[in-house]
Amino acid sequence: MQSLLPSPGPSVCLGEVAMRSLGEPTADPGAQRTRPLSSEQLAQYLNIVGIDSLCIPHSFGAPSLNVDWNNLENPPNAIGRMISIGFEGLDDGASGWGRGFIVYSTYDFEVGSEYDVFATEADLQATRTQSMPRMVSVDGIDGFVRYIPGISMDKQPVYITYIFPFDMYYLAAALTLGQYDPAQVNDVILQMEQGRHPDLVNPDLPHFNDLVSSIQFK
């Protein structure tokens, strides 16, 4: 099993980003993105998704809330709950979640067809039995790496995802490595799994690995 390299001082890094970002609007006024989360809001959401602290690279900018589907709303708008936290510095100038984000979801979450599903309860069982391919460990928690095709528009994104399944939910960190012709996506994923696709040198990937490896779970 692979252990991701640790990043130093996750709590300090998190505090610096949150303090720098308080109340600042997004860099692109036209981007369909909420304002950055305050340090209090970020702490609340990290608590919900089971993270004690993490290091957000400065190049990723301020954390912001992509979406929060909550079955406690009245009337309920989903089965279960899904939360996604994005980063201002990874906005791509278009509507959506940007190039990188963290997703928390219960396994029974359901709403429409506009959201990617990153893990199932079968993945949880495979992780527990150490039979999942490309397993990793962060802060003593077992997970795995998976290359996932996103929802296809004209082009189809392919994510590298670090997924950590728990009893009732999973946590996934996803980074878009590129946009591809849908007919080529399967071959692209195969090349990435074999470590030979050129987009694996994406300049955001080392920083993304730092973010994932810095996670301290509750």
N, C-alpha and C positions, 0 to 999 in steps of 0.2 A: 504494500500500500504506500502511496506517495504522500508525504507530508509537505504542504505548501510552506514556503519560507516565511518565518514570522516577520512582522513589521514592528519597529520599536514605538513605544509610547502611544498606544491607540487612544487612550483617554485624552491625552494632551492634544493630539491632532484633531480629534473630534471637537474639543472645546474651542480651538483656534478657528476652525471653519465656522462653527455655529455663531461665535461671537462676531466674526467679521461679517457675517451674512444677515444679521438681524435687521428685518424691515426693508432690506434692499429689494427693489424690483428686479425682474429678470433682465438680463443684458439686452435681449431682443424684445422690444415692446410688442412686436407682432407675433411672437411665439405664443402658442396656446399652452401656457404653463402657469401654474399658480405662483404666488410669491414664495420665496424661500421659507422653510419652516423655522420658527424661532427655536432657540435652544430648549425651551420648555416643551414645545410641540414635538420636536425631534425626540427628546427623551421619552415622552409618552408613547410615541409610535415604536421606538426601539424596544420599550418594555413590552408592548403588545406582541411584537414579532419574536420575542425571546432573545434579544441581543442586549448585553450589558454595555458594551462599547465597541467601537470600530474606528479605524483611521480612514478618513476621507482624504484622498490626495488633493492638494491644493489646485491642481490642474482640472479637477472635476468640478470645482466650484461648490456653490451652496446646494444643500439637499432640499428637495421640494417634493410635495405630495402629488403623485400622478393620479391616484385613485384610491378610494376606500369604499368598498362595498361591504355593508354591515347588515347582518340579518336582524340586528336590534332595531332597525328603522321600522316605522309603522306607516303603511304596511310594509312587510319585508320585501326587498327587491332582489333577493338572492337566497339560495340555500348556502349556508355557511358564510364565510367572510374571506375577502381578498383585499390586500393592501399592496400598493407599489410605491416605492420611494425612488425618485430620479435625482439627477444632478444637473444644475444649470449649465455647467461647462461642457456637458455632453449633448445638449440640445443640437438638433440638426437643422433648425430653421423651419421645420415643417410641423404639422400637427402630429401629436403622438407623444411617445414617452422618451424620445431621444435615444442615443446609442447605448446607454447603460443604465441599469436600474436593479433594485432589489425587490423581490416579490415574496410576500407571505400569503399562503392560501391554505384553507382547510381542504381536505380531499373531496368533500361534498359540495364545494362551491360550484354553482352553475348560474350563468346569466348569458343569454344570447350566444353569439359565436365569435365575438370580437376580441376575445382574450385567449392567449396561448395557455396551454396546460403544460406544466414543466415536470410534474411527477404524479405518480399514482400510489395506491397502497401496495401494489405489487412491487414497486421500486423500493418501498420501505422494507418489505420482507427480503428482497434480494440483497439489500444493503446489510441487513442484520445477519444474513448467512454468509456475508463476504463473497457473494457470487456476482455482484454487480461489476461490469467492466469499468476500468479507469477510476478506481476508488481513490479518494483522498481523505485526509484527516485534518481538521482545523480545531484547535482548542480542545482536543480529545474527542471531538464529535465526528463520526464517520459520514462521509458523503461521497459524491461521484461527479465526474465531469461528463457532460453530454453536449454534443453539437446538435442544435435543434433548428429546423426550418420554421420561420415565422409565417404569419398570415401573408399570403401572396396578393399583391396589388398588380402593378406592372412588373416590378421586380420583386424578388422574394428575399427577405433577410435570412441570414444564418447566424445564430447566436452560439457563443461558447457560454455554457451555463455551469455553475458550481451549485449542486443541489444537495441539501441536507434534509432528509426526511425524518420526521418525528411521528409519534403515535397518532396525533390528530391533525397534523398539518405538515407542510414542508416550507423550507426557506430556500429561495433560489436567487443567485446573483447572475445576471445576464448581461452580456456585452455583444453588440452587433459587430461581426467581423467584416461583413460586406453585404452588398445587394447583388443578386444574381438572376439570370434567366431561370425561371422555374424548371425548365427542362434540364438544366445543368446542376441543380441543387444536390441531387443524390450523389453525383460524382464529386462535387465540392466537399460534401460532408465526409465521404470516404477518404479523400485526400487529407482532410483535417485530422481525421481519426488516425491516419498513418503518419501524421506530423510533417507532411510534405506540401501543404498548400501555402502559396506565397502570402496570403492574408493573415497567416499566423504571426507575421512580424508587425501586425497592427500596432502603432505607437502607443495606443491607450492600454494595450494588454498588460505590459509589466506593472503599470499603476493599478490596473484592475486586480491583478493577482495580489498586489500589496494590500488593497482594500479587503479582499476576501480572507487573506491569511491573517489579517489583524483582528478579525471578529472574535470577540469574547462572548460566549453564550451564557445565558443565565442558568 
